[in-house]
Amino acid sequence: MDSLTHIVLGACIGEVFIGKKAGKRSLFLGAVAQSLPDIDFVASFFTSPTQDLIAHRGITHSLLFVLLVTPLLAWLADKWRRPHDIAFSTWLWFFAVELLTHLLLDIFNAYGTGLLEPFSHRRFCVHAMFVADPLFSIFPGIVTVALLFMRRDFKRKRWAYIAIGWCVFYLAIDVFNKSIVEGAVQRAAKEQKIEYRRHFTTPTPLNNLLWYVVLEGDKGYHIGYRSVFDKKNTIDFTYFPRNDSLLNPVKDLDELKDLFIFSQGYYTIEREENYLVFNDLRFGQRVGWYKPKASFVFHYYLQRPYGNNMVVQRGRFAGWDKAAFASMIERIKGE
């Protein structure tokens, strides 16, 4: 998830666990604790762009990291600003819940999380929430700001529980909507006689109502969009060939090996001018519901490594304008 979401949800969890005894410091401690796994950003200063892709959400997002770091953080907190009346077991639970919540949230979006690092490089991913969803984040955000100004004798914990409850409820909606779309995709593929060996569905930006659908075949992908309000049984798919043959001149590139791992095999290759472009399909298209043949959000220039800064973020909202946003609203309404 985005950093702001981790900060505000972490602050609310901090209020629940230690707010009564630590006061408003609990908000700060909660925000910092839940943000800690993202310390892996420092890897970008020492690694190549593709190595950084693999390092992010790797070891610092693993269960081993939680197991090792939780008692250390609890010990440091217990020693900090003594005397206090917060039990060591409370510190343990507080940090464990904060770190595990971070991992759980990150599992829900497309990037994937290395829960079993360093023993397995498998990335766990539910594909049920976009990396930034304002409806998920807005309530804990409002509550966190309010808690900064509330008196200690006010029912602060109740508001924190409500914010956390909203997040749990919203995740349940995400999973429910995904189940609707998954069923529709299977029916559409059968009716349209599309054979595929695996697939995924994931929300389009900033919502959980319009979903991006990818069906992988032997030589390419059928890509389409499905709203939870769609009535028709079919999906308008656009076919994208994988184009593996284009990789022959660059098959020994170290970057390519990293990209194969990172993309989990969901990729296409395109030629753009004199360069080969590696597209990771998991991150969607640039307003693809509006322009079915649109380019992909994640695109890596294989023969131009210096042109790949901010490779995950740079295309996320490219092509957005008033017409694209209006088309999304219309598409969400269903067909």
FIMARNU-635267 format. One record per residue: x, y negated, z of N, C-alpha, C, CB in turn. Coordinates in steps of 0.1 Angstrom, whole numbers, padded with zeros to 4 digits, always signed. Glycine has a CB too. Layout:
! residues N
XYZXYZXYZXYZ;...
***
This chain:
! residues 335
+0008+0012+0000+0000+0000+0000+0009-0012+0000-0009+0000+0012;+0002-0024-0003+0010-0036-0002+0014-0040+0012+0001-0048-0008;+0024-0048+0014+0030-0051+0027+0020-0058+0036+0042-0060+0025;+0012-0067+0030+0002-0074+0039-0008-0064+0046-0005-0084+0031;-0012-0054+0038-0022-0045+0044-0015-0037+0056-0026-0035+0033;-0003-0033+0054+0004-0026+0065+0006-0035+0077+0018-0021+0060;+0008-0048+0075+0011-0057+0086-0002-0059+0094+0015-0071+0080;-0013-0062+0087-0026-0065+0094-0032-0053+0101-0036-0072+0085;-0031-0041+0094-0036-0029+0100-0027-0025+0112-0037-0018+0090;-0014-0027+0110-0005-0024+0121-0007-0032+0133+0009-0025+0117;-0011-0045+0131-0013-0054+0142-0026-0050+0150-0015-0068+0137;-0036-0045+0142-0048-0041+0149-0046-0028+0157-0059-0038+0139;-0038-0019+0152-0035-0007+0159-0026-0011+0172-0027+0003+0151;-0018-0020+0170-0010-0025+0182-0019-0030+0193+0000-0036+0178;-0029-0038+0189-0039-0043+0199-0046-0032+0207-0049-0052+0192;-0049-0021+0199-0056-0010+0206-0047-0003+0216-0061+0000+0195;-0035-0001+0212-0026+0007+0221-0020+0000+0233-0015+0013+0213;-0015-0012+0230-0008-0019+0240-0012-0034+0242+0007-0019+0237;-0024-0038+0236-0028-0052+0237-0031-0056+0251-0040-0054+0228;-0037-0047+0259-0041-0051+0272-0030-0055+0281-0050-0040+0279;-0018-0048+0279-0007-0050+0288+0004-0058+0281-0001-0036+0291;+0005-0058+0268+0015-0066+0261+0011-0079+0256+0021-0058+0250;-0003-0081+0256-0008-0094+0251-0006-0095+0236-0001-0105+0258;-0004-0107+0231-0004-0110+0217+0009-0104+0211-0005-0125+0214;+0019-0101+0219+0031-0094+0214+0028-0081+0207+0041-0092+0225;+0016-0075+0211+0012-0062+0206+0010-0064+0191+0000-0057+0213;+0005-0075+0186+0002-0078+0172+0015-0077+0164-0005-0091+0170;+0025-0084+0170+0038-0085+0163+0045-0071+0163+0047-0095+0170;+0044-0064+0174+0050-0051+0175+0044-0041+0165+0050-0045+0189;+0030-0042+0165+0023-0033+0156+0026-0036+0141+0008-0035+0158;+0027-0049+0137+0030-0052+0124+0044-0048+0120+0029-0068+0122;+0053-0049+0128+0067-0045+0126+0068-0030+0125+0077-0050+0136;+0062-0023+0134+0062-0008+0135+0057-0002+0122+0055-0003+0147;+0045-0007+0118+0039-0001+0106+0047-0005+0093+0025-0005+0105;+0054-0016+0093+0062-0020+0081+0075-0013+0080+0064-0035+0081;+0079-0006+0091+0093+0000+0092+0096+0009+0081+0095+0007+0105;+0087+0018+0076+0091+0027+0065+0095+0020+0053+0080+0037+0062;+0091+0008+0050+0094+0001+0038+0108-0005+0039+0084-0010+0035;+0116-0002+0049+0129-0006+0050+0138+0000+0039+0136-0003+0064;+0132+0009+0032+0139+0015+0021+0142+0005+0009+0132+0027+0015;+0136-0007+0010+0138-0016-0001+0153-0020-0002+0130-0029+0002;+0161-0018+0009+0175-0021+0009+0183-0013-0001+0181-0020+0023;+0177-0001-0005+0183+0008-0015+0185+0001-0028+0175+0021-0016;+0176-0009-0031+0177-0016-0044+0190-0024-0046+0165-0025-0046;+0196-0027-0035+0209-0035-0035+0221-0026-0039+0211-0042-0022;+0219-0013-0038+0230-0004-0039+0228+0007-0050+0233+0003-0026;+0217+0008-0056+0213+0018-0066+0209+0012-0079+0203+0027-0060;+0209+0021-0089+0203+0017-0102+0188+0016-0101+0208+0027-0113;+0182+0009-0111+0167+0008-0111+0160+0022-0110+0162+0001-0123;+0165+0032-0117+0158+0045-0116+0161+0052-0103+0162+0053-0128;+0172+0051-0098+0175+0057-0085+0167+0050-0074+0190+0056-0082;+0165+0037-0075+0157+0030-0066+0142+0035-0066+0157+0015-0068;+0137+0038-0078+0124+0043-0079+0122+0056-0071+0120+0046-0094;+0132+0064-0071+0131+0077-0064+0134+0075-0049+0142+0087-0069;+0143+0065-0045+0146+0063-0031+0133+0057-0024+0157+0053-0030;+0126+0048-0031+0114+0042-0025+0104+0053-0021+0108+0031-0034;+0098+0052-0009+0089+0062-0004+0095+0075-0004+0076+0062-0013;+0108+0076-0001+0115+0088+0000+0117+0092+0015+0128+0088-0007;+0130+0092+0019+0133+0097+0033+0126+0089+0044+0148+0097+0035;+0124+0076+0042+0118+0067+0052+0103+0069+0053+0121+0053+0050;+0098+0077+0043+0083+0080+0043+0081+0095+0045+0077+0075+0030;+0090+0101+0052+0089+0115+0054+0085+0118+0069+0103+0122+0051;+0080+0130+0071+0076+0134+0084+0089+0136+0093+0069+0148+0084;+0100+0139+0087+0113+0140+0095+0116+0126+0100+0124+0146+0086;+0115+0116+0092+0118+0102+0097+0109+0099+0109+0116+0092+0085;+0096+0102+0108+0087+0099+0119+0091+0107+0131+0073+0103+0115;+0095+0119+0130+0099+0128+0141+0112+0122+0148+0101+0142+0136;+0121+0117+0140+0134+0113+0146+0133+0099+0151+0145+0114+0135;+0126+0090+0144+0126+0076+0147+0116+0073+0159+0122+0067+0135;+0105+0080+0160+0095+0077+0170+0100+0077+0184+0083+0087+0169;+0107+0087+0189+0113+0087+0202+0123+0076+0204+0119+0100+0206;+0131+0073+0194+0141+0062+0195+0134+0049+0197+0150+0062+0182;+0124+0046+0189+0117+0033+0190+0110+0033+0204+0106+0032+0179;+0104+0044+0208+0098+0044+0221+0108+0041+0233+0091+0057+0224;+0119+0047+0232+0130+0044+0242+0134+0030+0242+0142+0053+0239;+0136+0024+0230+0140+0010+0229+0129+0001+0234+0143+0006+0214;+0117+0004+0231+0106-0005+0236+0104-0004+0251+0093-0001+0229;+0107+0009+0256+0105+0011+0271+0116+0003+0278+0106+0026+0274;+0128+0001+0272+0139-0006+0278+0138-0021+0277+0152-0001+0273;+0129-0025+0267+0128-0039+0263+0120-0047+0274+0122-0041+0249;+0126-0058+0278+0118-0067+0287+0112-0060+0299+0107-0074+0280;+0120-0051+0306+0116-0046+0318+0115-0057+0329+0125-0034+0323;+0107-0055+0339+0097-0044+0342+0084-0046+0334+0094-0042+0356;+0078-0035+0330+0065-0035+0324+0057-0023+0329+0065-0036+0309;+0044-0023+0326+0036-0011+0331+0031-0003+0320+0025-0016+0340;+0038-0002+0309+0034+0006+0297+0042+0019+0298+0037-0001+0284;+0034+0030+0299+0041+0043+0300+0049+0047+0288+0030+0054+0303;+0059+0055+0290+0067+0059+0278+0059+0067+0269+0079+0068+0283;+0049+0075+0274+0041+0083+0265+0032+0074+0256+0032+0092+0273;+0028+0063+0262+0020+0053+0254+0028+0048+0242+0015+0041+0262;+0041+0044+0245+0050+0040+0235+0052+0051+0224+0064+0036+0240;+0053+0063+0228+0054+0074+0218+0042+0075+0209+0056+0087+0226;+0030+0075+0215+0018+0075+0207+0017+0063+0198+0006+0077+0216;+0020+0052+0203+0019+0039+0195+0027+0040+0183+0023+0027+0204;+0040+0043+0184+0049+0043+0172+0046+0055+0163+0063+0044+0177;+0042+0066+0169+0038+0078+0160+0026+0074+0151+0036+0090+0169;+0016+0068+0157+0004+0065+0150+0007+0054+0139-0007+0060+0159;+0015+0044+0143+0018+0034+0133+0025+0040+0121+0027+0023+0140;+0036+0048+0124+0043+0053+0112+0035+0063+0104+0056+0060+0118;+0028+0071+0111+0019+0081+0103+0008+0074+0095+0013+0091+0113;+0003+0063+0101-0007+0056+0093-0001+0050+0081-0013+0045+0102;+0011+0045+0081+0018+0040+0069+0019+0051+0059+0032+0034+0073;+0023+0062+0063+0025+0074+0054+0011+0078+0048+0031+0085+0060;+0001+0078+0056-0012+0082+0051-0017+0073+0041-0022+0083+0063;-0016+0060+0043-0021+0050+0034-0014+0051+0021-0020+0036+0039;-0001+0053+0021+0007+0053+0009+0004+0066+0001+0022+0053+0012;+0000+0076+0007-0004+0089+0000-0016+0086-0009-0007+0100+0010;-0025+0076-0006-0037+0074-0013-0035+0068-0027-0046+0066-0005;-0024+0061-0029-0022+0055-0042-0012+0062-0051-0018+0041-0041;-0010+0057-0063-0004+0064-0074+0011+0067-0072-0006+0057-0087;+0018+0059-0065+0033+0060-0064+0037+0074-0059+0038+0049-0056;+0030+0079-0049+0033+0091-0042+0043+0089-0031+0040+0100-0052;+0043+0099-0021+0051+0097-0009+0058+0110-0006+0041+0094+0003;+0071+0109-0003+0080+0121-0001+0079+0126+0013+0094+0117-0004;+0068+0132+0017+0065+0136+0031+0076+0146+0035+0052+0142+0032;+0080+0155+0026+0089+0166+0030+0104+0163+0027+0085+0178+0023;+0107+0151+0024+0121+0148+0022+0129+0150+0035+0123+0133+0017;+0142+0154+0034+0150+0157+0022+0149+0172+0018+0164+0154+0025;+0140+0180+0023+0139+0194+0020+0132+0197+0007+0132+0201+0032;+0123+0188+0003+0116+0189-0010+0114+0175-0015+0102+0196-0008;+0116+0173-0028+0114+0161-0035+0100+0159-0040+0124+0159-0046;+0091+0168-0037+0077+0166-0041+0071+0154-0036+0069+0179-0037;+0064+0146-0044+0057+0134-0040+0042+0138-0038+0059+0123-0050;+0037+0135-0026+0023+0137-0023+0014+0125-0027+0021+0141-0008;+0003+0128-0034-0005+0116-0039-0019+0121-0040+0001+0111-0052;-0028+0113-0035-0043+0116-0036-0049+0109-0047-0050+0112-0023;-0043+0098-0052-0049+0090-0063-0063+0085-0060-0049+0098-0076;-0065+0079-0048-0078+0075-0044-0080+0060-0041-0083+0083-0032;-0069+0053-0041-0070+0038-0039-0059+0031-0046-0069+0036-0023;-0062+0019-0052-0052+0011-0058-0043+0005-0048-0059-0001-0066;-0030+0003-0052-0020-0001-0042-0024-0014-0034-0007-0004-0049;-0032-0023-0040-0037-0034-0033-0052-0035-0036-0030-0047-0038;-0060-0034-0025-0075-0034-0026-0080-0044-0016-0081-0020-0024;-0084-0056-0020-0088-0067-0011-0099-0063-0002-0092-0079-0018;-0108-0055-0006-0120-0051+0002-0115-0042+0014-0130-0044-0006;-0105-0034+0012-0099-0026+0022-0092-0035+0033-0089-0016+0017;-0084-0045+0028-0075-0053+0036-0082-0065+0043-0064-0057+0028;-0093-0070+0037-0098-0083+0042-0102-0082+0057-0109-0087+0033;-0109-0072+0061-0114-0072+0074-0103-0071+0085-0124-0060+0076;-0094-0061+0084-0083-0062+0093-0075-0075+0093-0073-0050+0091;-0074-0081+0081-0067-0094+0080-0074-0105+0088-0066-0098+0065;-0088-0105+0086-0095-0115+0094-0094-0113+0109-0110-0115+0090;-0095-0100+0113-0095-0097+0127-0081-0100+0133-0098-0082+0129;-0070-0097+0125-0057-0101+0130-0055-0116+0133-0046-0096+0120;-0060-0124+0123-0059-0138+0125-0067-0142+0137-0064-0146+0112;-0079-0137+0139-0088-0140+0150-0081-0136+0163-0101-0133+0149;-0074-0124+0164-0068-0120+0176-0056-0129+0180-0063-0106+0174;-0051-0136+0171-0040-0145+0174-0045-0157+0183-0034-0151+0161;-0058-0160+0182-0064-0171+0189-0073-0167+0200-0071-0180+0179;-0077-0155+0201-0087-0150+0211-0080-0150+0225-0092-0136+0208;-0088-0153+0235-0083-0152+0249-0081-0137+0253-0093-0159+0259;-0072-0135+0262-0070-0121+0266-0082-0115+0273-0058-0121+0276;-0091-0123+0279-0102-0117+0286-0114-0115+0276-0107-0127+0297;-0112-0119+0263-0122-0116+0253-0121-0101+0249-0120-0125+0240;-0132-0096+0243-0132-0082+0239-0124-0079+0227-0147-0077+0237;-0111-0081+0228-0101-0080+0217-0101-0066+0211-0087-0085+0222;-0100-0056+0220-0099-0042+0216-0111-0038+0207-0097-0033+0227;-0122-0043+0211-0134-0039+0203-0133-0044+0189-0147-0045+0210;-0128-0056+0187-0127-0061+0173-0116-0053+0166-0123-0076+0174;-0105-0050+0172-0095-0042+0166-0101-0028+0162-0083-0040+0175;-0109-0022+0170-0115-0009+0167-0124-0011+0155-0123-0004+0179;-0131-0022+0154-0140-0024+0143-0132-0025+0130-0149-0037+0145;-0121-0032+0130-0113-0034+0118-0107-0020+0114-0101-0043+0121;-0103-0012+0123-0097+0001+0120-0108+0010+0115-0091+0007+0132;-0120+0009+0121-0132+0017+0116-0136+0014+0102-0143+0015+0126;-0135+0001+0099-0138-0003+0085-0128+0003+0075-0137-0019+0084;-0116+0004+0079-0106+0010+0070-0108+0025+0068-0091+0008+0076;-0112+0032+0079-0115+0046+0078-0127+0048+0069-0117+0052+0092;-0138+0039+0071-0150+0040+0063-0147+0038+0048-0160+0030+0068;-0138+0028+0045-0135+0025+0031-0127+0036+0025-0127+0012+0031;-0118+0042+0032-0111+0054+0026-0121+0065+0023-0101+0059+0036;-0131+0067+0032-0141+0077+0029-0149+0074+0016-0151+0078+0041;-0152+0061+0014-0159+0057+0002-0150+0060-0010-0162+0042+0002;-0137+0057-0009-0127+0060-0020-0128+0075-0024-0113+0057-0015;-0127+0084-0014-0127+0098-0016-0141+0102-0022-0125+0106-0003;-0152+0097-0017-0165+0100-0023-0166+0096-0037-0176+0093-0014;-0162+0083-0040-0162+0079-0054-0153+0087-0063-0158+0064-0055;-0142+0091-0058-0133+0100-0066-0140+0113-0069-0120+0102-0059;-0147+0119-0060-0154+0131-0062-0164+0130-0073-0160+0136-0049;-0171+0119-0073-0181+0116-0084-0174+0116-0098-0188+0103-0081;-0163+0109-0098-0156+0107-0111-0150+0121-0115-0145+0097-0110;-0144+0128-0106-0138+0141-0109-0149+0150-0115-0132+0147-0096;-0160+0151-0109-0171+0159-0115-0175+0155-0129-0183+0159-0106;-0176+0142-0131-0179+0136-0144-0169+0139-0155-0182+0121-0143;-0156+0139-0151-0145+0142-0160-0145+0156-0164-0131+0138-0153;-0147+0165-0155-0148+0179-0159-0159+0183-0168-0149+0188-0146;-0171+0176-0165-0182+0179-0174-0180+0173-0188-0195+0172-0168;-0174+0161-0189-0171+0154-0201-0161+0162-0210-0166+0140-0199;-0151+0167-0203-0141+0175-0211-0147+0187-0216-0129+0178-0201;-0155+0194-0209-0162+0206-0214-0171+0203-0225-0170+0213-0202;-0179+0192-0224-0189+0189-0235-0181+0184-0247-0198+0178-0230;-0170+0177-0245-0163+0171-0257-0152+0181-0262-0157+0158-0253;-0152+0193-0256-0143+0204-0260-0128+0199-0260-0147+0209-0274;-0124+0192-0249-0110+0188-0248-0103+0198-0239-0110+0173-0242;-0093+0204-0244-0085+0213-0236-0074+0206-0229-0080+0225-0244;-0072+0208-0216-0061+0202-0209-0056+0211-0198-0066+0188-0203;-0043+0209-0195-0037+0218-0185-0036+0212-0171-0023+0221-0189;-0037+0198-0170-0038+0192-0157-0043+0178-0160-0024+0191-0150;-0047+0171-0149-0052+0157-0151-0051+0150-0138-0067+0158-0156;-0054+0137-0138-0056+0129-0126-0066+0118-0129-0042+0124-0121;-0072+0113-0118-0080+0101-0119-0076+0092-0108-0096+0105-0117;-0075+0079-0111-0071+0069-0101-0078+0056-0103-0055+0067-0102;-0080+0048-0093-0088+0036-0094-0080+0025-0103-0091+0030-0081;-0088+0017-0110-0082+0006-0117-0080-0005-0106-0092+0001-0128;-0073-0016-0110-0069-0026-0100-0080-0032-0092-0061-0037-0107;-0077-0033-0079-0085-0041-0070-0099-0036-0067-0086-0055-0075;-0102-0023-0070-0116-0018-0068-0115-0003-0067-0126-0023-0079;-0127+0003-0063-0128+0018-0063-0140+0022-0071-0128+0023-0049;-0144+0014-0080-0156+0017-0088-0153+0021-0102-0166+0006-0088;-0143+0016-0108-0139+0019-0122-0126+0027-0121-0138+0006-0131;-0126+0039-0127-0114+0048-0126-0108+0051-0139-0119+0061-0119;-0095+0052-0138-0086+0055-0150-0084+0070-0150-0072+0048-0149;-0086+0076-0162-0086+0091-0163-0076+0095-0173-0100+0096-0168;-0067+0105-0170-0057+0110-0178-0058+0125-0179-0043+0106-0174;-0060+0131-0191-0060+0145-0193-0048+0149-0201-0073+0150-0201;-0039+0158-0196-0027+0162-0203-0029+0174-0211-0016+0164-0193;-0026+0173-0224-0026+0184-0233-0012+0189-0236-0033+0181-0246;-0011+0197-0246+0002+0203-0249+0012+0193-0255+0001+0214-0259;+0007+0183-0263+0016+0173-0269+0013+0159-0266+0016+0176-0284;+0003+0157-0258-0001+0143-0255-0012+0142-0245-0005+0136-0267;-0018+0131-0244-0028+0128-0233-0041+0121-0239-0022+0119-0223;-0052+0125-0234-0065+0118-0236-0067+0109-0224-0077+0128-0238;-0068+0096-0227-0069+0086-0216-0083+0078-0218-0057+0076-0217;-0090+0077-0207-0103+0070-0207-0106+0063-0194-0114+0079-0212;-0118+0058-0193-0122+0051-0181-0136+0056-0177-0122+0036-0182;-0139+0057-0164-0152+0062-0159-0156+0053-0147-0151+0076-0155;-0168+0047-0148-0174+0040-0137-0182+0050-0129-0182+0028-0142;-0183+0047-0116-0192+0056-0108-0206+0054-0111-0190+0053-0093;-0209+0043-0119-0223+0040-0123-0226+0044-0137-0226+0025-0122;-0217+0051-0144-0219+0056-0158-0230+0066-0158-0206+0061-0164;-0239+0065-0168-0250+0075-0169-0247+0085-0180-0263+0068-0172;-0239+0082-0190-0237+0091-0201-0228+0102-0197-0232+0083-0214;-0229+0113-0204-0221+0125-0200-0207+0126-0206-0229+0138-0204;-0205+0117-0216-0192+0117-0223-0183+0106-0218-0194+0117-0238;-0170+0106-0221-0161+0096-0218-0154+0092-0231-0150+0100-0207;-0152+0079-0234-0145+0075-0246-0130+0076-0244-0149+0060-0250;-0124+0087-0249-0110+0089-0247-0102+0084-0259-0107+0104-0245;-0090+0079-0256-0080+0075-0266-0068+0084-0265-0076+0060-0265;-0063+0090-0276-0052+0099-0275-0039+0092-0277-0054+0110-0286;-0029+0096-0268-0016+0091-0269-0006+0103-0270-0013+0082-0256;+0002+0104-0281+0011+0115-0282+0023+0113-0272+0017+0116-0296;+0029+0124-0267+0040+0123-0258+0053+0118-0265+0042+0136-0251;+0055+0122-0277+0066+0118-0286+0080+0123-0280+0066+0103-0288;+0081+0135-0275+0093+0140-0269+0105+0140-0279+0091+0154-0264;+0102+0141-0292+0112+0142-0302+0120+0129-0303+0106+0145-0315;+0115+0118-0299+0122+0106-0299+0133+0105-0289+0113+0094-0296;+0133+0114-0279+0144+0114-0269+0157+0121-0273+0138+0121-0256;+0157+0127-0284+0169+0135-0288+0182+0126-0287+0168+0140-0302;+0182+0114-0292+0194+0106-0292+0199+0102-0278+0193+0093-0300;+0190+0102-0268+0193+0097-0254+0190+0108-0244+0184+0085-0251;+0190+0121-0248+0186+0131-0239+0195+0133-0227+0184+0144-0246;+0207+0128-0228+0217+0130-0217+0218+0118-0207+0230+0133-0222;+0210+0108-0209+0210+0096-0201+0206+0100-0186+0200+0086-0206;+0214+0095-0177+0211+0098-0163+0197+0092-0159+0222+0093-0153;+0195+0080-0164+0182+0073-0161+0170+0082-0165+0181+0060-0168;+0171+0089-0176+0160+0097-0181+0157+0108-0172+0164+0103-0195;+0167+0114-0166+0165+0125-0156+0158+0120-0144+0179+0131-0152;+0161+0108-0139+0154+0102-0128+0140+0099-0131+0161+0089-0124;+0137+0094-0144+0124+0091-0148+0115+0103-0149+0124+0083-0161;+0121+0114-0154+0113+0127-0154+0108+0130-0140+0121+0138-0160;+0117+0129-0131+0113+0133-0117+0102+0123-0112+0125+0133-0108;+0105+0110-0114+0096+0100-0108+0082+0101-0114+0102+0086-0111;+0081+0103-0127+0068+0102-0134+0060+0115-0132+0070+0101-0149;+0066+0125-0125+0059+0138-0123+0054+0144-0136+0047+0136-0114;+0061+0141-0147+0058+0146-0160+0047+0139-0168+0054+0160-0159;+0041+0129-0162+0031+0121-0169+0038+0109-0177+0020+0116-0160;+0042+0111-0189+0049+0101-0196+0047+0102-0211+0064+0102-0193;+0049+0090-0218+0050+0090-0232+0063+0082-0236+0037+0084-0239;+0068+0084-0248+0079+0077-0253+0074+0069-0266+0091+0087-0257;+0078+0056-0266+0075+0048-0277+0087+0041-0282+0064+0037-0273;+0087+0037-0295+0098+0029-0300+0093+0014-0301+0103+0034-0314;+0100+0005-0295+0097-0009-0295+0109-0017-0301+0093-0014-0281;+0107-0022-0313+0118-0028-0320+0130-0018-0322+0123-0041-0313;+0141-0020-0316+0153-0011-0317+0155-0003-0304+0165-0019-0320;+0145-0003-0295+0146+0003-0282+0136+0014-0280+0145-0007-0271;+0140+0024-0272+0130+0034-0268+0124+0030-0254+0137+0048-0267;+0111+0032-0253+0104+0028-0240+0098+0041-0234+0094+0018-0243;+0101+0043-0221+0096+0054-0213+0084+0048-0206+0106+0060-0204;+0072+0053-0208+0060+0049-0201+0056+0059-0191+0048+0047-0211;+0054+0055-0178+0049+0063-0168+0034+0061-0167+0055+0061-0154;+0026+0071-0171+0011+0069-0172+0004+0067-0159+0005+0080-0180;+0010+0071-0148+0003+0071-0135-0002+0057-0131+0011+0077-0125;+0005+0047-0136+0002+0033-0131-0008+0026-0140+0015+0025-0130;-0013+0033-0150-0024+0027-0158-0019+0019-0170-0033+0019-0150;-0029+0013-0177-0027+0004-0188-0029-0010-0184-0036+0008-0200;-0024-0019-0193-0027-0033-0191-0042-0036-0197-0017-0042-0199;-0051-0037-0188-0065-0039-0191-0070-0029-0201-0068-0054-0196;-0067-0016-0199-0071-0006-0208-0086-0004-0210-0065+0007-0204;-0094-0007-0200-0109-0006-0202-0114-0016-0212-0116-0008-0189;-0106-0027-0215-0109-0038-0224-0103-0035-0238-0104-0051-0218;-0090-0030-0237-0083-0027-0250-0078-0013-0249-0071-0037-0252;-0085-0003-0254-0081+0011-0252-0067+0015-0257-0091+0020-0260;-0061+0008-0266-0048+0011-0271-0037+0002-0264-0047+0009-0286;-0041-0004-0253-0032-0013-0246-0019-0005-0241-0039-0019-0234;-0009-0013-0240+0004-0007-0235+0003-0004-0220+0016-0017-0237;+0012+0003-0215+0012+0008-0202+0019-0001-0192+0018+0022-0201;+0014-0001-0180+0019-0010-0169+0034-0007-0167+0011-0008-0156;+0037+0006-0164+0051+0010-0162+0058+0013-0175+0051+0022-0152;+0067+0005-0179+0075+0008-0191+0089+0005-0188+0069-0001-0203;+0098+0015-0192+0112+0014-0189+0120+0014-0202+0117+0025-0179;+0128+0004-0204+0136+0003-0216+0149+0012-0215+0140-0011-0220;+0149+0024-0222+0159+0033-0220+0173+0029-0224+0156+0046-0227;+0173+0020-0235+0186+0016-0240+0189+0001-0236+0186+0017-0255;+0181-0004-0227+0183-0017-0222+0181-0018-0207+0174-0027-0230;+0190-0012-0199+0187-0010-0185+0187-0024-0178+0198-0002-0178;+0193-0034-0183+0193-0047-0176+0179-0054-0178+0204-0056-0182;+0171-0048-0186+0157-0054-0188+0147-0047-0180+0153-0053-0203;+0150-0041-0169+0141-0033-0161+0139-0037-0147+0145-0019-0161;+0142-0050-0144+0140-0055-0131+0125-0055-0127+0146-0069-0129;+0121-0052-0115+0107-0052-0111+0099-0043-0120+0101-0066-0110;+0104-0031-0123+0098-0023-0133+0084-0018-0129+0107-0011-0136;+0081-0016-0116+0068-0012-0112+0058-0023-0112+0069-0005-0098;+0062-0035-0108+0053-0046-0106+0051-0055-0118+0058-0055-0095;+0060-0055-0127+0060-0065-0138+0048-0065-0147+0072-0065-0146;+0042-0053-0149+0031-0052-0158+0018-0050-0152+0033-0040-0167;+0017-0051-0138+0005-0047-0131-0007-0056-0135+0008-0048-0116;-0004-0069-0136-0016-0078-0140-0013-0085-0152-0018-0087-0128;-0004-0080-0161-0001-0086-0174-0014-0084-0182+0011-0079-0180;-0017-0095-0190-0028-0094-0199-0041-0098-0192-0029-0081-0205;-0041-0101-0179-0053-0105-0172-0057-0119-0176-0052-0103-0157;-0069-0121-0180-0074-0135-0182-0089-0134-0179-0072-0140-0196;-0096-0145-0181-0110-0146-0178-0118-0135-0185-0116-0160-0181;-0115-0133-0198-0122-0123-0206-0120-0109-0201-0118-0125-0221;-0107-0106-0197-0104-0093-0192-0111-0090-0179-0089-0091-0190;-0112-0100-0170-0118-0098-0157-0133-0096-0160-0116-0110-0148;-0139-0104-0169-0154-0103-0171-0157-0089-0177-0158-0114-0181;-0148-0084-0186-0150-0071-0192-0149-0060-0181-0139-0068-0203;-0141-0062-0171-0140-0052-0160-0153-0052-0153-0128-0055-0151;-0159-0063-0150-0171-0064-0142-0182-0057-0150-0175-0078-0140;-0183-0059-0163-0193-0053-0172-0191-0038-0172-0192-0059-0186;-0178-0034-0173-0175-0019-0174-0179-0012-0161-0160-0017-0178;-0177-0019-0150-0180-0013-0137-0195-0011-0136-0176-0023-0125;-0203-0019-0142-0218-0018-0142-0222-0005-0148-0224-0029-0149;-0214+0001-0156-0218+0014-0162-0222+0014-0176-0228+0021-0153;-0222+0026-0182-0226+0027-0196-0236+0039-0197-0214+0030-0205;
***
